[in-house]
Amino acid sequence: MFTSRYSYSNPVLSWCLSILFCTLCNHLCAQDNLSADDLFQSARKAAFEEKDYSKAKVYCTEILSIDPHYTDAKVFLGRLYSWNKQYDSARINFQDALNEKADYADASMAYADVEYWTGNSNKALQIINNALAYHPQSEDLLIRKAKVLNALQQYKEANKIVNEILQKDKTNEEARTLALILKDKSALNRIGISYDYVYFDKQFANPWHLISLDYTRQTKAAGITGRINYANRFGKNGLQYEAEAYPRLSKTFYAYTEIGYSDNTDVFPQWRGSFSLYSNLPKRFELELGWRYLYFSSATNIFTGTLSKYYKNYFFGLRTYLTPSNKNISESYNAFVRYYFRRTDNFIGLTIGTGISPDERSLVLQLNNNNKLQTYRTTLEYRHIINTFNVISLDASLINQEYLPKTKGNQIQAGLRYQRRF
């Protein structure tokens, strides 16, 4: 008689399987019996300790299936979505929480953060103001309001809020940091003076001198500058008058415009003009396309383009100037890098390249030459801010130039600039 080898009974194996089955059942029952509060703590642990946002979302979803009115879970789920840049899903959860509990400050702050991060500052301000109606003394809400007002360029209102916070709590580091930023930005007026010295070892017997005095007023539409330049070149003196502006066109585009005039054509071009359009590209790239116009005894048109990128504290870029003529195109190429020390007015920079730039006022007269000049240059620059409102800039260039066919000379250019903000 044939007997299957699986037909016999093994008491030990049966006992082990029974124990395992009971253990699993107990574990599953324990999971099912967890309260919403227990699941919420599990969600926080998954997010903050395990860095597993997907797991934390599952816990929050389970909480809301148990208790649809658990607003803490809705807000936390919204934050999880916002940290993953799923902003629309985050907004839905924050709004649901506020619909159930209009005075829920944490929901308002999380919702305002999302709108602030995504550039919707007016919406963020509306959410914060609604929350402040219930919590007028909340420092967390007030700090957020000051940040949003700063983004909206309402510096005086933002500064007033920060000062009120610091009067109550001078140790508030976030308020102190924001106060420094606002002091800088609320200084809408700037006055500057600069001096440039150019030494020639062969080309000219006497050095060149350039002194500039400028005033800038920052408006919501643009920063507008008026400038007077005095120069001594070839033993002659002259004045030039300039006006320039940096209008902001949108979140992506801004422009640079400039016009200048001088009746001392031995020292300056009679007319100069500039226009550039800048575009903020993804991944912190920036593109500039522009045009420069110089009129000596005839017109010179120069086209320029720059591609640059911010990486951590560094700013890299490549720039070209192209000058068409009847016979050929004169080309100039430059590569530059800057390293920023925390603030935009604290940096050190290096530029290497060929050619003379029409944007260099101390050297621009050398573009009035019919020869195609071969020029190589290296420039070091340093800028430092002192006590928020004072900025000092230093720069020095070593230039090797073919100023006549097969005839080269060296130049040393050094500049000093001081700017006061008020």
Number of C-alpha atoms within 10 A of each C-alpha: 2 4 7 6 6 7 7 8 8 9 8 9 9 10 11 10 11 11 11 11 11 11 12 11 12 12 11 11 11 11 12 9 10 12 13 19 13 13 20 21 14 15 27 21 16 18 18 11 9 12 12 14 20 15 17 25 22 13 23 28 18 16 24 17 12 12 13 12 15 18 21 18 27 25 27 24 25 30 25 21 20 20 13 12 14 14 19 12 15 24 21 14 22 26 18 17 24 20 12 12 13 15 17 19 20 18 27 24 19 21 27 28 21 25 19 19 14 12 15 16 22 16 16 25 21 13 21 23 17 15 23 18 10 13 16 12 11 13 18 12 22 22 18 19 26 25 24 27 21 21 16 16 16 17 22 17 14 25 24 13 19 25 15 14 20 16 9 10 13 12 11 13 11 12 24 17 11 18 20 14 16 23 17 16 21 19 17 15 17 17 17 18 17 18 19 21 17 20 18 17 13 13 17 13 11 15 18 20 19 21 19 19 17 18 18 19 16 17 12 10 11 17 17 18 19 17 18 16 22 18 23 18 20 13 12 11 15 17 19 22 17 18 18 20 20 19 18 17 13 9 9 12 16 17 19 18 18 19 16 21 18 18 14 15 17 16 20 29 24 19 19 22 18 20 19 18 19 20 17 16 13 9 9 12 16 18 17 19 17 18 18 23 18 23 17 16 10 9 14 16 16 21 18 21 18 18 17 20 19 16 12 9 13 15 18 18 18 16 18 19 24 17 16 14 12 5 6 9 13 16 19 19 19 20 18 18 17 20 19 16 14 9 11 12 18 18 20 19 18 18 18 16 19 21 22 24 19 20 10 9 14 23 17 15 19 12 18 16 10 8 12 16 21 19 18 19 19 17 18 17 18 18 20 18 18 11 8 16 15 16 18 18 19 18 18 19 19 18 20 19 20 17 19 15 10 8 10 16 16 18 18 17 20 18 19 18 18 18 18 18 20 13
